Amino acid sequence: MEPTEKSESEGWPVLAIDRQRRGSLVDQIVAAIAEMVNRRTLPAGTKMPSVRQFAKVNGVSTFTVVESYDRLLHLGLLSSRRGSGFFVARGAEAPAQQACLPAAANVVDTLTPDLYSGQTDALPVGAGWLPPEWYGESTILDAVRHAMKIPAGRLRGYGHPLGFPSLRQHLATTLSADLCAVEPEQILLTHGATHAFDLVLRTLTRPGDVVFVEDPGYGNLLALVRHHGCEAVGIPRGAHGLDMDVLARAAQTRQPKLMFVNTVLQNPLGTSLSQAQAHRLLALSEQYDFWLVEDDIYRELAARGDSSLAAMDGLRRVIRIGSFSKTLSPVLRVGSVCASGSLMPELVRVKMLTGLTTSEVNERAVYDAVSSRAYRKQVERLVLQLDDARELALERLGDAGLVPLARPRGGMFVSAGWPAQKQSGRAIAERALRASILLAPGEFFALKPPATAWFRFNVAYAHEPALLDFLRSI
């Protein structure tokens, strides 16, 4: 949606709302006003219309306006004064990260519903899930059937606030053997990894806090940090890992509250941090006193012995996020937070405030699957399948003229593009959508639009002839 100029007769922003477009009206309003603020079409100090006035002029409900204003307050673009209404905040246009918000939000609105639903007929080249048969369907279906036989006595109540005890005990045992000593009471089960990120942000940050993220990095996380009113500061990540010099300078000047980092098989690049980089990252977090949130959902697909912040730190300053969506199935929606005992009471309190408990049926199904004899063999087969598919994807994408941003160490993704392509990745992705191909452009993973067009490719689908024909046509 393109923002219009202010109404000459009333001085209120009148927005060209497109009700046929994917994405909520709130997202459209927030993106449009953010762009007007950053272009200074709405200068600092401008009084915004009341909720009722804005709703009337733009033909939306007052509930939509309240939610939009609330999100703009959290982003630091608006301020409110008791009894006086809403105003454009002083200095709201300054941060570069906020200036690129509308473009990033538009990409998310346009592409992610189909990327995550799994129900589209389009070729899901940009999706984060694998074909069901790759996961070991029989193991999952057997586990779900067994979980549905939950004892009648467990149908009372909401389940344990920390999550299903047997699964937490299993996780504590495996993590203690593979990474570092963990007690079941240090593990909180969540509704997937994104829910875990949300709980950490709700617990440890307040609007205005600085949060370091990898750039490029996980798109939903970037949006979630902004949604909580935090300032996302990108630390460049490339073929050789994090730019540690940029990180050191930013830590000294910006005083971050925490940093999210994908240690192994990073999404979207597929690279892993070296032991030396992991040690320096821990040293910087200690020196400048910020938390490290380790997104570790690809650990089981990585090589044994790859660097682990949790293992190096012993969960003093590191919070580990885990998930089963990459080795079982994303439909089960079970993730975990592993943290020091001192943090756990507040994390539990926030979990209960925002959603009480998580699904014991799902957690039972995951426990039955991962504790089965077949699970380890299934993961080993999956790693071999991914290795073969990744090599084939690199070869086929190269044949189509694309250059990889990095050579992945393993995992599900290859990111590649055209170094001289001037057309934006988003424009190419929208063109692909009309050809029934779902692409994930670089804009989805970056804090500001990339200089050249590139995409994250799911290796399970990256060799399909329809995709390759489309890429050659660009």
C-alpha positions in Angstrom: 0.0 0.0 0.0 1.3 3.4 -1.0 0.8 6.2 1.6 -0.9 9.3 0.4 -0.3 12.9 1.3 -2.3 14.3 4.3 -5.9 15.3 3.5 -5.8 19.1 2.7 -9.2 19.6 4.2 -8.6 18.0 7.6 -4.9 17.4 7.9 -5.3 13.7 8.5 -3.4 10.9 6.8 -5.7 9.2 4.2 -4.3 5.8 3.2 -4.8 3.9 0.0 -5.9 0.7 1.8 -6.1 -2.4 -0.4 -8.5 -4.9 1.1 -7.8 -7.5 -1.6 -4.1 -7.7 -0.7 -2.7 -10.4 1.5 -1.8 -9.3 5.0 -3.8 -7.5 7.7 -5.1 -4.0 7.6 -3.0 -3.2 10.7 0.2 -4.2 8.9 -0.8 -2.0 5.9 -1.5 1.0 8.2 1.7 0.5 10.3 3.8 0.2 7.1 2.3 3.3 5.4 2.6 5.6 8.5 6.1 4.4 9.2 7.1 5.3 5.6 5.4 8.7 5.9 7.3 9.4 9.1 10.6 8.3 7.6 10.0 10.5 4.5 9.0 13.3 6.9 5.7 13.6 5.2 4.6 13.5 8.8 7.2 15.6 10.6 8.1 15.0 14.3 5.5 16.5 16.6 2.6 16.2 14.1 -0.6 15.4 16.0 -2.3 12.3 14.7 -6.1 12.1 14.4 -8.1 10.5 17.2 -8.9 6.8 16.9 -12.5 7.6 15.8 -11.4 10.3 13.3 -8.7 8.0 11.7 -11.2 5.1 11.5 -13.9 7.3 9.8 -11.5 8.9 7.2 -9.9 5.6 6.3 -13.0 3.4 6.5 -11.7 0.9 9.0 -12.8 -0.2 12.5 -11.7 1.6 15.7 -10.2 -1.7 16.8 -7.9 -1.7 13.8 -6.8 1.8 14.5 -6.1 1.1 18.2 -4.0 -1.9 17.3 -2.1 0.1 14.7 -1.4 3.0 17.0 -0.3 0.6 19.7 2.2 -1.1 17.4 3.5 2.3 16.2 4.0 3.3 19.8 6.0 0.1 20.4 8.1 0.9 17.4 8.9 4.4 18.7 7.3 6.1 15.8 4.4 7.6 17.8 4.2 9.0 21.3 1.1 9.6 23.4 0.2 12.3 25.9 -2.5 11.7 28.4 -5.6 13.7 27.4 -3.9 15.1 24.2 -3.8 12.1 21.9 -1.1 10.7 19.6 1.9 12.5 18.0 4.8 11.6 15.7 7.6 10.9 18.1 10.7 13.2 18.2 13.6 11.6 16.3 11.3 8.8 15.1 12.7 9.0 11.6 16.3 8.6 12.7 17.1 4.8 13.0 17.9 3.2 9.7 16.4 -0.1 10.9 13.0 1.6 11.3 13.3 3.3 7.9 13.3 0.0 6.1 10.4 -1.5 8.1 7.7 -1.0 5.5 9.5 -2.8 2.7 10.3 -5.7 5.0 6.8 -5.9 6.3 5.4 -5.9 2.8 7.5 -8.9 1.7 6.3 -10.8 4.8 2.7 -10.0 4.1 2.9 -11.0 0.5 4.8 -14.3 0.8 4.8 -15.9 4.2 1.2 -17.3 4.5 1.9 -19.8 1.7 5.5 -20.3 2.8 4.3 -21.6 6.2 0.9 -23.2 5.5 2.1 -26.2 3.5 -1.3 -26.2 1.8 -0.4 -24.3 -1.4 -0.2 -25.9 -4.8 2.8 -23.8 -5.7 6.3 -25.3 -5.7 7.5 -24.4 -2.2 11.1 -23.6 -3.1 11.4 -21.0 -0.4 9.7 -23.0 2.4 11.3 -24.0 5.7 9.8 -27.5 5.7 10.8 -30.7 3.9 8.6 -33.2 2.0 6.7 -35.3 4.5 8.3 -38.5 3.3 11.7 -37.2 4.2 10.8 -37.0 7.9 9.9 -40.7 8.3 6.1 -40.6 8.2 5.5 -43.9 9.9 7.5 -42.8 13.0 5.5 -39.6 13.3 2.1 -41.1 12.7 2.8 -44.0 15.2 3.8 -41.4 17.8 0.7 -39.2 17.2 -1.6 -42.3 17.5 0.1 -43.3 20.7 -0.1 -39.8 22.1 -3.8 -39.7 21.4 -4.2 -42.5 24.0 -3.6 -40.0 26.7 -4.8 -41.3 30.1 -8.3 -40.0 31.0 -6.9 -38.4 34.2 -4.7 -36.2 32.1 -7.7 -34.6 30.4 -8.2 -32.5 33.6 -6.2 -29.3 33.9 -3.9 -27.6 31.5 -0.7 -29.6 31.8 2.6 -28.8 33.6 3.6 -25.1 33.1 7.2 -26.2 32.1 5.8 -28.8 29.7 5.5 -32.6 29.5 7.9 -34.0 32.2 9.0 -37.1 30.2 10.1 -35.0 27.2 11.9 -32.5 29.4 13.8 -35.4 31.1 14.6 -36.8 27.7 16.0 -33.5 26.5 18.0 -33.0 29.7 19.6 -36.4 29.3 20.5 -35.9 25.6 21.7 -32.3 26.0 23.8 -33.3 29.0 25.4 -36.1 26.9 26.0 -34.0 23.8 26.5 -30.4 25.0 26.5 -29.5 28.7 25.0 -30.5 32.0 21.2 -29.6 32.1 18.5 -30.4 34.6 14.8 -30.9 33.5 13.9 -27.8 35.6 16.1 -25.7 33.3 14.0 -26.7 30.2 10.7 -24.9 29.3 8.7 -26.4 26.4 7.2 -23.9 23.9 4.9 -23.8 20.9 7.8 -23.9 18.5 11.0 -21.9 18.3 9.3 -18.6 17.4 7.2 -18.8 20.6 10.5 -19.3 22.5 12.0 -16.2 20.9 8.9 -14.3 21.9 9.1 -15.4 25.5 12.7 -14.4 25.7 12.0 -11.0 24.3 9.0 -10.5 26.6 11.1 -11.5 29.6 14.4 -9.7 29.0 13.6 -6.6 26.9 11.6 -3.4 27.1 10.6 -1.1 24.2 13.6 0.9 23.1 16.2 -1.8 24.1 18.9 -2.6 21.5 18.9 -6.2 20.2 21.6 -7.5 18.0 20.5 -9.8 15.1 22.4 -11.5 12.3 22.1 -9.8 8.9 20.9 -11.7 7.0 19.1 -13.8 9.5 15.7 -15.4 10.3 13.0 -13.1 8.9 10.3 -13.8 11.5 12.8 -13.0 14.3 13.6 -9.6 12.7 9.9 -8.7 12.6 9.4 -10.0 16.1 12.1 -7.9 17.6 10.6 -4.8 16.0 7.1 -5.8 17.1 8.3 -5.7 20.7 9.5 -2.1 20.2 13.2 -3.0 20.3 15.8 -1.5 17.9 17.2 -4.3 15.8 20.9 -3.7 15.0 22.3 -6.0 12.3 25.7 -7.7 12.6 26.8 -8.8 9.1 27.0 -12.5 8.6 28.7 -14.0 5.5 30.4 -17.0 4.1 33.0 -16.9 6.9 30.7 -16.2 9.8 30.0 -13.1 11.8 31.9 -9.8 11.2 33.4 -9.8 14.7 35.0 -6.4 14.3 31.6 -4.8 13.5 30.2 -6.7 16.5 32.8 -5.4 18.9 32.4 -1.8 17.8 28.6 -2.0 18.0 28.7 -3.7 21.4 30.8 -0.9 22.8 28.7 2.0 21.4 25.1 0.5 21.4 25.0 -1.4 24.7 22.8 -4.3 23.5 20.4 -6.2 25.9 20.9 -9.4 24.0 21.9 -11.0 20.7 20.3 -13.8 18.7 22.7 -16.0 16.9 22.4 -19.2 14.7 25.6 -21.0 15.7 25.3 -24.0 13.3 23.7 -24.2 9.8 22.6 -20.6 10.0 19.3 -19.7 8.3 19.6 -18.6 5.5 23.3 -19.1 4.6 23.8 -22.6 6.0 27.2 -21.8 7.5 28.5 -22.5 11.0 30.6 -20.4 13.4 34.1 -21.6 14.0 35.2 -22.4 17.5 37.4 -19.3 17.5 34.5 -17.0 16.6 32.2 -18.7 19.2 34.8 -18.0 21.9 35.2 -14.4 20.9 31.5 -13.9 20.8 31.2 -15.2 24.4 34.1 -13.0 25.4 32.3 -9.9 24.0 29.0 -10.8 25.7 30.9 -11.0 29.0 32.8 -7.8 28.4 29.7 -5.7 27.4 27.2 -7.6 29.6 24.6 -8.9 27.1 22.7 -12.2 26.8 23.3 -14.6 23.9 20.2 -16.4 22.6 21.5 -19.4 20.6 19.0 -20.5 17.9 20.1 -24.1 17.9 17.2 -25.7 15.9 19.5 -27.2 13.3 21.9 -28.9 15.8 20.8 -32.5 14.9 21.6 -31.9 11.3 25.0 -30.5 12.0 28.4 -32.3 12.3 29.1 -33.7 15.8 31.6 -31.4 17.5 30.5 -28.2 15.7 30.7 -25.1 18.0 28.0 -24.7 20.7 27.7 -21.5 22.7 25.7 -23.4 25.3 28.4 -26.0 25.7 31.1 -23.4 26.0 29.2 -21.2 28.4 27.4 -23.8 30.6 24.2 -21.7 30.3 25.4 -18.8 32.4 25.0 -16.1 29.8 23.6 -18.3 27.0 19.9 -19.1 26.4 19.5 -22.1 24.1 16.4 -22.4 21.8 15.6 -25.8 20.4 12.9 -27.3 18.1 11.8 -30.6 16.5 10.4 -29.1 13.3 13.4 -29.9 11.2 13.9 -33.5 12.1 10.2 -34.6 12.8 7.6 -32.4 11.4 6.7 -28.7 11.7 3.1 -29.5 12.3 3.8 -30.8 15.8 4.9 -27.3 17.0 7.1 -28.2 19.9 10.2 -26.1 20.8 12.2 -25.5 24.0 14.1 -22.9 26.0 17.1 -24.1 28.0 18.4 -21.5 30.4 19.9 -20.9 33.8 17.8 -21.8 36.8 17.7 -18.1 37.9 15.9 -17.1 34.6 13.4 -20.0 34.5 10.8 -18.7 37.1 10.3 -15.5 35.1 10.1 -17.3 31.8 7.5 -19.6 33.2 5.5 -16.7 34.6 5.5 -14.9 31.1 4.6 -18.2 29.4 1.5 -18.6 31.6 0.6 -14.9 31.4 0.5 -15.1 27.6 -0.9 -18.6 26.9 -1.0 -20.7 30.1 0.6 -24.0 29.1 1.5 -25.8 25.8 -0.2 -28.8 24.3 0.6 -32.0 26.2 -0.7 -34.1 23.3 1.9 -32.6 20.9 4.6 -32.9 23.5 3.7 -36.6 24.2 3.8 -37.3 20.4 7.3 -35.7 20.1 8.5 -37.7 23.2 7.2 -41.0 21.7 9.0 -40.2 18.4 12.4 -39.0 19.7 12.6 -41.7 22.3 12.0 -44.5 19.7 14.8 -46.7 18.4 14.0 -45.6 14.8 14.5 -41.8 15.5 18.3 -41.7 15.4 18.5 -43.8 12.2 15.8 -41.5 10.7 18.0 -38.4 11.4 21.1 -40.1 10.0 19.1 -40.9 6.8 17.8 -37.3 6.6 21.3 -35.8 6.8 22.5 -38.0 3.9 19.4 -37.0 1.9 20.1 -33.4 2.5 23.8 -33.8 1.6 22.9 -35.3 -1.8 20.1 -32.7 -2.4 22.3 -29.8 -1.5 25.1 -30.8 -3.9 22.6 -31.2 -6.7 21.0 -27.9 -5.8 24.3 -26.1 -6.0 25.0 -27.7 -9.4 21.6 -26.9 -10.9 21.5 -23.3 -9.6 25.0 -22.8 -11.0 23.8 -24.1 -14.4 21.0 -21.4 -14.2 23.6 -18.7 -13.7 23.2 -18.2 -9.9 26.1 -17.7 -7.5 25.9 -19.0 -3.9 26.4 -16.4 -1.1 28.2 -19.1 0.9 28.9 -22.8 0.6 26.7 -24.4 3.3 28.2 -26.8 5.8 25.0 -28.9 5.8 21.3 -28.4 6.5 18.3 -27.5 4.3 19.2 -24.3 2.6 21.3 -22.7 -0.2 21.2 -19.0 -0.7 22.2 -17.8 -4.2 21.5 -15.0 -6.6 22.8 -12.9 -9.5 25.6 -10.5 -8.5 24.7 -8.1 -11.4 20.9 -8.4 -11.2 19.3 -5.0 -10.8 15.7 -6.2 -10.5 14.7 -6.6 -6.8 14.4 -10.0 -5.3 10.9 -9.1 -4.2 9.8 -8.3 -7.8 11.2 -11.6 -9.0 9.5 -13.5 -6.2 6.1 -11.9 -7.1 6.6 -12.8 -10.7 7.5 -16.4 -9.6 4.3 -16.5 -7.5 2.3 -15.9 -10.7 4.1 -18.9 -12.1 3.1 -21.0 -9.0 6.6 -21.0 -7.6 7.2 -19.8 -4.0 10.5 -18.0 -3.6 12.0 -16.5 -0.4 13.9 -13.3 -1.5 16.8 -11.8 0.3 14.5 -8.9 1.5 12.8 -11.4 3.8 16.1 -12.0 5.7 17.7 -8.6 5.7 17.3 -5.4 7.7 17.4 -3.3 4.5 16.8 -4.3 0.9 19.9 -6.1 -0.5 21.9 -4.5 -3.2 21.4 -7.5 -5.6 18.7 -10.1 -6.0 19.2 -13.4 -4.1 17.0 -16.1 -2.6 17.0 -18.8 0.0 16.4 -22.1 -1.7 15.1 -25.3 0.1 17.4 -28.0 -1.3 14.6 -30.5 -1.4 12.9 -28.5 -4.2 15.8 -26.6 -5.8 16.4 -29.1 -8.6 12.8 -29.0 -10.0 12.7 -28.3 -13.8 9.9 -25.7 -13.4 12.1 -23.7 -11.0 15.2 -23.9 -13.2 13.3 -22.9 -16.3 11.9 -19.9 -14.4 15.3 -18.8 -13.2 16.8 -19.0 -16.7 14.1 -16.7 -17.9 15.1 -13.9 -15.6 
